Amino acid sequence: MASRFRTLPYDEGLAQRVLDRIAEGAMLRDLWRDPSLPTRGDLRRWRHADPAFDARVREAVNRARGRRMTSYDEAVAETICVRLIEGESPRGICLDPAMPSLMTAYEWRRTQPAFDHALAVARELQADRLGEQGWEIARSITPQTARAAATQLTQLRWWAGKLSPKKYGRHKPVDPTASGRRVQHVYVKRFTDAGESGNEATPPKPPPP
């Protein structure tokens, strides 16, 4: 049994058990709870010290994830949305072995209208969260932090505008179907003189002086 209180040296037998459990579909966070297996810190040290073992773990995780995430999972989709609201990026979420790959998430968004709508709502809430962060930064500005705070606020404003352009974008889109709005159509027509060949003529010559 692996000790929870001391550093565990690399053991090929334990390492293979970890790989076998991953291949069976177990997630890394579940392995850490098993007292008979290496702890999270042990695995991290083993992977850092042995690139070959790290590559084996990555390969096992990717294969297991590919099998596990071939079909849409509502619980996983909900977790993605929650983590987005909390400020994580889609790429960062999908790097988690417990989450689907980025391409799988895009495929879910394309084929699952409910997930696509939930993501849109999550992005709007994430933009609200960025707005709250900006307010906290603005309230705590001092003469010494003014320049750095200005850079932070500019980035937060830009990112919030990308996440929710209707609410935080610099150029807000206009809904022509909204009540009380009038739509004005502008038509532009180009007039040209036809030359002898029927093609567009060159500009007329100026009158003689």
Phi, psi and omega in degrees: 000134180289140180280142176270355190239002178219158179292130183261122177292157182300135180224120185297325178296313177295321179299318179292326176297320177299313181296321179295319180294321177297317179298330179283351178111000179289144177270156183301320182295334176285326179293324182297335181278348181277114183293346179272357182244166179300151178284174178300317179295321178298313180298320179298316179294318179299316182292324179290322183279338185230094181302328179295317178294320178300318179295322178295319178296315180299317180297316180296319180295316181295319178294315180295320180295320178299321178287322187285330188252025179287336179244155182294136181234115184296321181295317178294319179300319178295320178298319178301314182295318179298317181292328174297314180299325181285355173112358180284154177273156177303320181295318179296321179295315185284350172282345177291126180302338180278354183250160177291164177291166180297320179295322177295320178297319177295323178293319176300318181296325181287326187258348183239097182303325180295319179292320178298317178294318179297321178296320179297317177296318180298322180292323177294319178293324176296322177296320176300320179296321177296322176298320177295321177297319178298322179295319178296320178296316181297323181290335185257012181292137173236166178304330181283333184254005187300315183293314179296321180296323179298320178295317179297315182293323177297315179294317179297319180296318180295314183291320177298322177295327177288322182287321182221077184297329180295330184258321187241357182292151179293320178247099185281134178293146181254130178271110182292345181270355181295146183294142178087358180257141177249135181262126179249123180262134179242125180247136179242126180239135183257127179254132177225158174271137179270131178275188182295327182278357182088353178271177180296132184277161175284159180303145181297150180284145179292151181296151180295151181292000000 
